[in-house]
Amino acid sequence: MARVCYALLFASVFVIRAGAVELTVNAGEPGQHEALNIGLAVFDPGLERDTAAGRKLGIFPVIRNAESRYLPYAIRRTLVDSNHWGAVRVLPEPDQSTELLITGRIEQSDGATLSIFVTASDSSGRVWIDRSYTATAAENAFQAAQRRSRRPFQDLYNEIVNDLLAFRQTLGSTDLQNIRRIADLRYAGALAPDAFGDFLSVDEQGLYSVRRLPARNDPMLNRVQRIREQEYLFIDTADDQFAELYTEMTPVYDLWRQFQREQMQYRTAHDARLANRDKPRKGSYQAYKQSYSGFKWAKIQGQEMKLLAQGFNNEIAPTTMEIEGTVVKLNGSLDERYREWRRILREIFKLETGG
Amino acid sequence: MRVYMQKLIPLFLLVLLSACGSEPTRRQPAAAVVNFSGHWEMDYGRSDEVNNKLQLMYREWRRLMEKRANSTDRRGMQGPALTVDTSRDFNSVVALAKFADFITDSQVLDIEQTDIDIEIRRENNFALTCVFSEKEPLTVVDELGLEICGWDAHQLVFHMRMPDGLDIRHRVTMSTAGDRLHVATTVNSKSSPAFTLNRFYLRFNPLPEHYSCEYTLSKGNVCQSNGSP
């Protein structure tokens, strides 16, 4: 029930105007219990299965996949800038034992509008945010981005981060402490179910609560902590590379979004011109030409966008490939390697504990 | 009789080519049996000249109308209404012919084809693109209209229909020797019979380029030399 209420509380959809949302920044140090660690999973790119449908919507898979890494990192930066939180990490895939896990799905990203469906839930299963965020970029957002630090769509990131803070402020210190404990115990329970499987209870709504606590100097718990630190090592190494992608991608991405926006504006203006023009006689050469002209320019525009997307890919691909290939010498994509890394850590843990 | 046959042949050819304008079928697998890749320039000698074609059609049209008028006169019926309609019909064919000429005036085609798709880049026009499908021909229906493309035996067909009913089919065929390309374009509308214009292209090899270019978003085309020419 609590989950439903929280979801309803934050279910409304608002379109954020550019420059409308200021980030709430903590001038001092965040309190020990308040500074929850946050994991941002790489976003769902929201690609249409039907490529023809995706084409109609102007979705380019290469760019959407890059965006699915770029946007969590942009939010991560905003979370860090707000100075209200503990460690903020971009995760190759969702980890339910994170103190606060943020996932997202890109619903629209066309230069003019950015829309992301964001879900944030803590380790106890309590949903903090479960709604769509939509923002429109200011007319000069992309040029201005070259001159000042405010990023296009920064208002959207600010809105998400402010909402997280607003929710956290509704929780008491016991709630926050429990979130930390549950996160540790969920991780420990997944790693060593025999030892930690019964420390937590789950109600019918899927909400976790602490049944009992291990001793503070429990050697098994220390081993679990050490394994978790190793896992963070992998994530932090990947995080450096997300940072590199972000830095590399930002100017190109701004250009792409600017071009995309211009193309959309051109098309709207072109459609308006066509609608206002006197209609030539049906069956005349002018009528055929006008009918074809709308089709032709829309196709040319689509193909121009494809060329720009290719240009984007040519520029960003080496960095993306670096992310995919140099973190550690494990095979597969980043998320596959993350899974493999976790499996190896679990093997080590088993060997150490004689499991 | 010979003159009569000569006049009938263009009309027969017109009807035959119009009949060719069917939807792409599934007679061939998705993997292309013909590779159109390369650079092609228009062969003006063999391609239809739209005015000549219209003149031939007009003569044939008039002859048919005269014949029809004579037969109605003999039956004692009046014919002026038929003549007005006929003149309007022919004007719409002229409009359609001019339009076919307009949309097929690209002198050079650059074609890139892989196992899975094809892109036909045309001068002063959008590129015709198609992703080969093993199942049904690729169909896109949106606010622009309808687009279908796919193989029909050894021919590649691009079919577009605008929302107002204007219908365009490009049927691309390559000669057995692989040195000629034939693009038969049939345009059709609700207010006119179909008109087909044939364009032929000859393969040509552009001068070798001693540099290679890559397009990037922030720097535009970035070219580098491939070594000494």
Interface residues (C-beta under 8 A of the other chain):
Chain A: T51 A52 R55 K56 P251 V252 L255 W256 F259 K282 G283 S284 Y285 A287 Y288 K289 S291 Y292 G294 F295 K296 A298 K299 I300 Q303 L307 L308 Q310 G311 F312 N314 E315
Chain B: N91 S92 V94 A95 L96 K98 F99 F102 I103 N125 F126 A127 T129 V131 L138 T139 V140 D142 L144 G145 M160 M162 P163 D164 L166 I168 V187 S189 S191 S192 E214 Y215 T216 L217 S218 K219
